[in-house]
């Protein structure tokens, strides 16, 4: 039964007020830990690290497993839990008699098998949600200051010039952008960097192909399609005509030597490609802060090799120059080929030095597929051997393959590729059909279809742990009721619709205690949000946010279907439940933003 919260503004002691808006779940853990530390010989910080969230909401809001004490106390875990719960309840009773706070945060402590479960008062949960969500500005939701004064460079998306972005590019793009958003939520200054693949022998091949076949293609009306067509053609013909590879290498040498004709072609190819990529990034809402392609480091390669020589790290091997990494039990890092050409490793060494020394990054992240794991191990180890202490702050954020069933591994050289734009367009078309069937009178149908369709593709990727391979299933991607982006967006729309129907201002404080199991469970889920962001950033795993949002939507669904909201029995109850709806709406909008998805207001 709901009860009025008289004198609510003073219900909790002053010693708690300064922590309410910091970390919602941390507040609960500190309260429980302080009680436990007075009952056993453990620091409250140690206890806080051991506390868990029970899977069954009826078991309370926090749980302390006591199995680790069994050996020391020589007792069964169940007995330890019972004794500790009894002592904790006595401590709470003593505090209440002392009158240190008007209402204690913890209502009761219970023992269950080898666990001590803490049940918090709904009033305390509501107060924390009120200050941390309802009274917070949009940009403060889930925010942390842990990264204040620190800078992170995140290298992501970074396609190769002349190659269309395929579905294979999606992972690097959306995972990278989500990590950028997570880092900003934690207070870091973030530089999202596009390490564009704009240099290498392929540009000699492209220039030769254009000079030989360019007149056969419509570069005026379809510049990027034509550029890709001659790229595919060159590699197809080179399989039977090995002389083409030599012609490509010779033309690239002209480019490296500064031949104006080839340089002009190279600049044009980059311009054509960037226009195409920017169009797709705009569709996905992806924004880079810096574009520093491979060519940017050309004049830094020789100084980098000189540093390696000065450190005594370069060795000759079959005419090539390498850095041996025998102590790591990994192959040597190839710095310069026998023909004098530089390699990816040389450029990545130069780029890391630039990012850490000149951009003054505190952390340098590379969002690149798992197939490049050995490469980055070599690069980071070489940086360490060069004496750079910051080598430990360079991280490869790897991810698994992205495949359609029965499609096999994709190759842009052979033209066997699923274009990213085709996938995005198909998702939008599927959502348009669903809207026509279910809500044909919806205003701005095309815009909503774009928000939901593209959001469905993004969410489908971010739903999976990035280290896993992703199998693509269209039915699941656009399912409005399953584990999908549309389901999360629809729940947001439901919250927004309730807020629009509510004719009064939504209170930023709860005037009534909401103590039903569904209401307390929803309050608890909301309180987990900032810790989820923290954990997702620490592990560089956006799927933790995606899965949290799904769980939050299910939890809101339980509340929505079990309780009357706008037509509740008392005006005060309507107001309190609408405050809970508003808090949910704010977290859903924030979470969608972290995943770089839109929050439509109608579907």
C-alpha positions, 0 to 999 in steps of 0.5 A: 500500500502506498503511503504519503511521505510527509516532511519528505525533504528532510527525511534522510540525514545530511550525511547522505545528501552529498553522495546521492547524485554521484553513483546511484548503486554505489550509494546502496552498496555504501549503506549496506557495507557500513552496516556489515563492517560494524558486525564483522572485521572487514573494511566497508570498502571490502564489503562494498566490492563483494555486494551483488544485485540479486537475480530475484527482486524478492530477495532484496536490492543487494546481496552479500555472499558469505562463502568466503568466511566459511573456512575462517569461521569454521561454520556453514555459510547458511549459519554465517549468513543468519548470524550476520543478518541478526547482527545487522538488524540489531545494528539498524535497531540501535541506529533507529533508537539513536535517531541519527536519521528520520528514516533509515535507508535499509528496511531489513536484512535477511539470510537466505542460504549462504547470502545476506540480503538487504531490503531498502526502503522504497522512500530511499530508492525514490530519493536517490532516483529523484536527485540523480535522474529527475533533478538532473540535466540531460547531459548529467544522466549517468555521467561521471567525472572519472576522466576529467582532465584526461584525453583519449584518442579513439581510432575507428571506422577508418575505411580504405579509399576506393573501397565501399563501406561494407557490412564488415565496416559496421562493427568498427564504426558503431562500436567505435562511436559507442566507445567515444560516447561512453568515454565522454559520459565518463568525463574524458575529452575524446578525439575520434580519429579517422585513420583513413586508408589513403596510402599504399601500393593500391593507389598505384594500381588505381592510378594505372587502372584509371589511366588505362580504362578510366574513359570506359566508366562514368566518373562524372555521374557515378564517381565512386561506383566507377572508382570501385569498378576499376579497383575490382577489375584491376585485381580480377585481371591481375590474377591472369596477367601478373604484369599488372602488379608490376605496373601498379608498383611502378605507378605507386613509386611515381606517387611516392616520388611526387609525380604531379600527375599521379598525385593529382589523381590520388587527391581526387580518389581520396576526395571522391571516397570521403564524400561517399563515406561521409554520406554513410557516416551522416546516416549513422550519426557518426562523427570524427573529430580528426581525419589523419590518414596513413599519408599524414605520417609519410614524413614521420616514417624516416624519423621513426626508423631512425629512433629504432636504429638509435635504440639498436632495435633494427635488424636486417633479415633477408634484405628487410628491416625488422624488430625481433620480438623473440622474448614475447614468442611472437614473429618479428615486426617488419618495419621496412620491406626489402624494396625499401617500402614502409609497412602498416607497422611503420605507420602505426608506430609513427601514428602512436608516437604522434597521438601520445606525444603531440596530441597528448593522449592519455589513452590510445585506442584502436577499434579494429577487427580481431584478425589484426591482434598479432599486428597490434601486439607487435606494434605495442611491444616495439613501442615498449622496447623503444622506451615509451612508458605510455605503450601500456596505455595503447589498446587494441579493441578487437571484435569478431566477424560480421556475417550473413548466413551462407555468405562466407568471408567477404572480399572487396577485391573480388566484388563479393561484398554486401554494401552497408548502404544496402543493408541500411536501406533494406532495414528502413524499407522493412520498418516502413512496411511495418508502419504502413500495416500498424500505424499508417496515419503516423506523422513523419513516417519516413523519418521515423522509419529511418530512425527505427530502421538504422537504429535496428541495425546499430542495436543488432551489432551492439547487442552482442559482446564485441569479441563474438562473431555476429550472425545476421537475422533480419526477423530478429533485427526488426522485431518490435517485441524481441531483443531488438532496437525497435523494442527499446525505441518503442518502450521509449515512445510508450513513456513519452506518450504517457508524459504527453497525455499527463496534463500536469507538470511531472514532479521532480520529487516523489510525494508518495512512496511506491512500494509494490514489487514492480515499482521497487524493481524498476527503481532499482533498475534505474539506479544501476544505470551509471554503474552500467556505463562505468563497467561498459567503459572499463571493458570497452564493451557497449553490449553491456549498455544494450543488454541493460536497456533491454532489461530495463524495458522488460522491467518497465513492461512489468510495471506498466501492465501491473499498475494503472498509471494515468487512471490510478485511484489517487492524484498523488499516486498518478503523480508519483507513478508519472515521476517514475515514468519520466525517470525511465524515459530519461534513462532510455533516451540517455542509453540510446544516445550512448549507443548512437541511436535516435529516440523517436517520439512516435512509432 
